[in-house]
Structure formats: structure tokens, C-alpha cells
């Protein structure tokens, strides 16, 4: 029989939080993937309302060739569509998408997504994530599975 003693820390107790943040950034690469999926749903619903065709390439991190393109859509319907109260899916990306398309800047949603992802992976964002979920870490900064 062996008895092992390990030290487990909450993020605010860890002697080297940066090790924890580094571990998360290297191992949890999809923390904002849900937002990508929400934007795609907003695109699909908007297309159903204004018609035409759409194409997109979106990722949570800046990448090559990201775009959102709408063609042959009903501009008048877009103008009358309220940008308030997240009218497409009930998620904040609706507003960026509608306003961006009206302004001729569909990259607005992509830029907002990247800013959101940047925050999520910042030390402050990761601290909030860890505290909200009561995550624990080993002394080397790796995630504790207990």
C-alpha cells in the first residue's frame, strides 16, 4: 500500500497562477467555441428572414480568410429588422450581425468574437472561469481531476 499526499489549489490559492493559465491555454483550446456556434445560428436565422445566399468561415481565433458574406438578400427587410433585443436567436451576436450587415461590415461579428475570445483567455477571464467553476489545480499548474 502507498499513501500519496498531493497539494491541490483553487486558482486564487495557487503559488504560480501563470502555470495554471498556461496549462488551460495549451489544453482547453475551444473555450469560446459556443460563441462560434451561436454566430452561425444567427447567420442562418438572418438569412431565413432576409433571403438570398450566405457563406462564412468563422473561428474563435483570428485565422486566414475568415468572412461572412450575404448576397442577393432583401435590403428593405434588413432595414426594418430591429437590431435591439437580439431578435434572431436571443443571443448578443444577432445585434453585431444585423448592424454590421447594414453598415457593410460583416466582419464586425468576427471582430467581436475575437475580442471576446481574447478576454476569455486573458488572465482575468481565466480567473473568472476557474472561480465560477471551483476548478482546482495541481502544484505544477495542471488541472486536478479528483
Secondary structure, DSSP 8 states (H G I E B T S, - for coil): -------EEETTT-TTHHHHHHHHHHH-TTTTHHHHHHHHHHHHHHHHHH-SEEEEE--SS--TT-EEEEES--HHHHHHS--GGGTTTSSTHHHHHHHHHHTT-THHHHHHHHHHHHHHTSHHHHHHHHHHTT-EEETTS-B---
